[in-house]
Amino acid sequence: MFIYAAFDDIVENGRVHDAGRVEYVEQHLQAVHELNEEGMGIEGYYLWSLMDNFEWSFGYDKRFGILYVDFDSQERIWKDSAYRYEEIIKSNRSILI
């Protein structure tokens, strides 16, 4: 089963605040942890997507990535969700337990 979430991203002062995606990532990583605790044996988690990209159905309008891409300059900006994902991964998910 694949679950996708789309959020509107706005760059303000060089930051992208995407609270909805932060919550989405936290909840899904927590669910993976709980399922493993119940013996499901999940060995990986695939977060879609690393960077904003061209989507066949939506073009450049939907931004799924945890890195914001300025398609004119090609600059990449870490979204709040990227910082949170990094924090969780570095802590070996212990901050979710």
For each residue, the residues with C-beta under 8 A, 3 or more apart:
1:
2: 48
3: 28
4: 48 64
5: 20 21 24 64
6: 62 63 64
7: 18 20 21 24 63
8: 63
9: 16 18 52 63 68 79
10: 16 17
11: 14 15 16 68 70 77
12: 15 16 17
13:
14: 11 77
15: 11 12 77 80
16: 9 10 11 12 68 77 78 79 80
17: 10 12 79 80
18: 7 9 21 22 79 80 81
19: 22 23 80
20: 5 7 23 24
21: 5 7 18 24 25 66 79 80 81
22: 18 19 25 26 80 81 84
23: 19 20 26 27
24: 5 7 20 21 27 28 81
25: 21 22 28 29 47 66 81 84 85 88
26: 22 23 29 30 84 88 96
27: 23 24 30 31
28: 3 24 25 31 32 45
29: 25 26 32 33 45 88 93 96
30: 26 27 33 34 96
31: 27 28 34 35
32: 28 29 35 36 42 45
33: 29 30 36 37 93 96 97
34: 30 31 37 38
35: 31 32 38 40 42
36: 32 33 39 40 41 42
37: 33 34
38: 34 35
39: 36
40: 35 36
41: 36
42: 32 35 36 45
43:
44:
45: 28 29 32 42
46:
47: 25 50 66 85
48: 2 4 64
49: 52 53 64 65 66
50: 47 65 66 67
51: 65 66 67 69 76
52: 9 49 60 63 64 65 67 68 69 71
53: 49 64 65 69
54: 59 60
55: 58 59 60 61 62 64
56:
57:
58: 55 61 62
59: 54 55
60: 52 54 55 71
61: 55 58
62: 6 55 58
63: 6 7 8 9 52 68 69
64: 4 5 6 48 49 52 53 55
65: 49 50 51 52 53 68 69 79
66: 21 25 47 49 50 51 78 79 81 82 85
67: 50 51 52 76 77 78 79 82
68: 9 11 16 52 63 65 76 77 78 79
69: 51 52 53 63 65 74 75 76 77
70: 11 73 74 75 76 77
71: 52 60 74
72:
73: 70
74: 69 70 71
75: 69 70
76: 51 67 68 69 70
77: 11 14 15 16 67 68 69 70
78: 16 66 67 68 82 83
79: 9 16 17 18 21 65 66 67 68 82 83
80: 15 16 17 18 19 21 22 83 84
81: 18 21 22 24 25 66 84 85
82: 66 67 78 79 85 86
83: 78 79 80 86 87
84: 22 25 26 80 81 87 88
85: 25 47 66 81 82 88 89
86: 82 83 89 90
87: 83 84 90 91 95
88: 25 26 29 84 85 91 93 95 96
89: 85 86 92 93
90: 86 87
91: 87 88 94 95
92: 89
93: 29 33 88 89 96 97
94: 91 97
95: 87 88 91
96: 26 29 30 33 88 93
97: 33 93 94
